[in-house]
Amino acid sequence: MSWKWEYALGAQASTRSAPAPFLREVEKKADELVRMCEVTYLHAGDHQGLDPKGAALPVPGGMITYQIVVRRERVYILQITALEW
């Protein structure tokens, strides 16, 4: 398995009406989070304990809220907020 990111159900519904430039920024930030996880959790299948606490990150034009699930090697985008929506 390899690290990937995906929208959680609520965030995926929000992408239908979000501006395209904002969504490109969200995808760039999600890709950065995946690269960070690949380095931080080299042996994700062997991970013991709780997953890291989710957080909010600014992106140009808004922000995202995400959660990392180590054993699934996934970064879930839980919420997107575009300021110029």
C-alpha positions in Angstrom: 0.0 0.0 0.0 1.2 3.5 -0.5 0.1 6.8 1.0 -2.8 8.7 -0.7 -5.2 11.4 0.1 -9.0 11.6 -0.5 -11.9 13.8 0.4 -14.2 12.7 3.2 -17.8 12.6 2.2 -18.7 16.1 3.5 -15.7 17.7 1.9 -16.3 15.9 -1.4 -19.8 17.4 -1.6 -18.3 20.9 -1.1 -15.9 20.5 -4.0 -18.9 20.7 -6.5 -19.3 24.4 -5.9 -15.8 25.4 -4.8 -13.7 27.6 -7.2 -11.3 25.6 -9.4 -8.2 27.6 -8.4 -8.9 27.0 -4.7 -9.4 23.3 -5.3 -6.0 23.2 -7.1 -4.4 24.7 -3.9 -6.2 22.1 -1.7 -4.8 19.3 -3.9 -1.3 20.8 -3.6 -1.5 20.9 0.1 -2.9 17.4 0.3 0.0 16.2 -1.8 2.4 17.9 0.6 0.7 16.1 3.5 1.1 12.7 1.8 4.8 13.3 1.2 5.2 14.3 4.9 3.4 11.1 5.9 5.6 8.9 3.6 8.7 10.2 5.4 7.2 10.3 9.0 5.5 6.9 8.9 7.9 4.6 7.0 6.3 1.4 8.5 2.7 2.5 8.7 1.4 -1.1 8.8 3.3 -1.6 12.1 2.0 1.6 13.6 0.8 1.1 17.2 -1.3 3.5 19.2 -3.5 6.4 18.2 -3.5 8.3 14.9 -2.2 11.8 15.1 -4.6 14.5 16.0 -6.2 16.2 13.0 -5.6 19.8 12.2 -6.5 22.8 10.1 -4.1 24.3 7.6 -4.3 27.5 5.6 -4.2 27.3 1.8 -4.3 30.2 -0.6 -7.9 31.3 -0.7 -9.1 29.5 2.4 -8.3 26.5 4.7 -8.6 22.7 5.0 -9.2 20.4 7.9 -7.6 17.0 7.7 -7.1 13.7 9.5 -4.2 11.2 9.1 -5.1 7.5 9.5 -1.7 5.8 9.6 -2.6 2.1 9.3 -4.7 2.9 6.2 -1.9 5.2 4.8 -4.5 7.9 4.1 -4.8 11.6 4.6 -8.5 12.5 4.7 -9.6 16.0 3.8 -12.5 16.5 6.2 -13.5 20.1 5.4 -12.7 22.8 2.9 -13.4 26.4 3.4 -12.9 28.9 0.6 -12.9 32.5 1.7 -14.0 33.9 -1.7 -16.7 31.4 -2.4 
